[in-house]
Amino acid sequence: MDDHANGNLPASGDALAADLDALATRITPAGSANVELYREMLATVARMAQADRNRWDAKIMLQTLRELERAFAMLDRFRHRRKVTVFGSARTQPGHPVYALARELGETLARHDLMVITGAGGGIMAAAHEGAGRDNSLGFNITLPFEQSANAVMKGSDNLLSFHFFFLRKLFFVKEADALVLCPGGFGTLDEALEVITLIQTGKSPLVPVILLDEPHGTFWQGLLDYIQQNLDSNGYILSSDLNLMRLVHDAESAAREIDRFYANYHSSRWLQDQFVVRMRHPLSEAALAHLNLQFSDLCKHGDIQQQPAGDELVDGAELHELPRLTFAFSGRNAGRLRELLDVINQPQHWLS
């Protein structure tokens, strides 16, 4: 395996490696745990320069890094607020019942202190932002060769980000979302729905509520769910429990309640080596823990589910280390069953006061 393949600079670059170490240490705030990460970023750029890739490759890398850094900087202002990404058709007209439903959704989410993320365009996107208002809205626009303007709520707002690359825009739609609400739409909306479910199902994205919102008696999402059950589930192409990853609702308040219930006790999760860590707001009773080990032993590769009163400040940081948590050797193979486990820990009767 060559040096580029294993992530190292070539042997002749020992002096450069030392320079990168020194530079990373000098430009990173003292005490930061990220020095090694920044050093590797610098080394990646150095390898690119040593190989002298073609200009198009270099421009892609430069644009990607610029867009990522700019997005991280802007979104850092909102890191303490939960956010909901809303998808749906840009063609939905203001007189359509689903437009009114999306506007009510935005208003309801803002009332629950949730920010609304959309692509900042028209249709469902404009409706959700109208309901939420500018202060509770984030817009992720896309720069196109022809004129592309943000909707009236987001135009000129400091909460508007414009992306050159679609893949980065899609990354932030999911990365920033503590929940996703999908309204009826076209190919793009269906693409987002199936991609999000695939990312969660395969463990490439954290488990968050995925809510399918339709007007009362609407059949748009029910038709898709019926198709999935009849053709994917019945043929064994998915696990039956994968259907737990989506919830169908028919009004804005139900969508907001689904999100509130998901975070009633569950806070967040992460991998720590081979252990899956579920952070909670309230510890569970011994009886509840025993119930989890009885009902969800299939999620563990080995051992059982254990509860810890707190974590490690060096690992979790000052904001999270005091939260109680569950740890177990998660197989990573059944996100739908993991959602069932979270539903159990979110039930107040299982919490210690």
Secondary structure, DSSP 4 states (H G I P E B T S, - for coil): --TTTTTPPPGGGHHHHHHHHHHHHHHSPTT-TTHHHHHHHHHHHHHHHHHT--HHHHHHHHHHHHHHHHHHHHHGGGTTS-EEEEE--TT--TTSHHHHHHHHHHHHHHHTT-EEEE-S-STHHHHHHHHH-GGGEEEEEE--SS-----TTTTT-TTEEEES-HHHHHHHHHHT-SEEEE-S-SHHHHHHHHHHHHHHHTTSS----EEEE--TT--HHHHHHHHIIIIIITTTSS-GGGGGG-EEESSHHHHHHHHHHHTSSEEEEEEETTEEEEEESSPBPHHHHHHHHHH-GGGBSSS--EEES---HHHH-TTTTTS-EEEE-B-SS-HHHHHHHHHHHTSGGGB--
